[in-house]
């Protein structure tokens, strides 16, 4: 496995695909910038044209409230899936977060559906698989840690050739290597309590009906902030290093 940090004389350009204003790159975007990346945030929901991958050294596909199969209601999702397949073919480092993870799965032939066990919310343990320690992106992270999850859908069938890197205790995918340079995480390394608060407000009615204490969930996310930063900034740093390596190779 390569080093978790690669010094580079170039500033990698990262295409960030945002699906709604309340799901921004947030902490992860700041960590990528700190690691030397230049971010180009594309907001197709607001009318931005989704660019081709020429000139980009990595792709970050963010989360959102829509489903991975809701192309009819969100017409940019089809082109996003096309870009994922382009990234696989060109070996552009790519990472999907939550919805982004699910879009990658669907674009490559996997299946995403409602989790029959219900919504996954809060700061949850990450269950690394035996394959994780040797993974080029996730390997250095494959030690006990927790991550923020806030999702109702999950990948229920991985695409052919994908490698499961982490699961929940019930076996639902938390981290996947979909292709040699393409990964997805169901959890939200980018999210702090301020990012999650609008998601909680959107779910308030269903949570009240289910007896879920949203205030306690938000307090846990806030109280865990320092550890969450320590646990997940290395993912951004390593992703930035892979982007820098790709930039160097195409110079």
KARACOR-V231204 format. One record per helix or strand. SS is the DSSP state (H for helix, E for strand). FROM is the first residue (numbers start at 1). LEN is the number of residues. Records with the same first field share a line. If there is no record, write none. Layout:
# KARACOR-V231204
SS->FROM-LEN / FROM-LEN
This chain:
# KARACOR-V231204
E->13-5 / 38-5 / 58-4 / 93-5 / 111-4 / 120-6 / 127-2 / 146-6 / 153-5 / 163-5 / 173-7 / 182-4
H->26-9 / 44-3 / 76-15 / 99-9 / 132-3 / 139-3 / 193-10 / 204-7 / 214-10 / 225-25
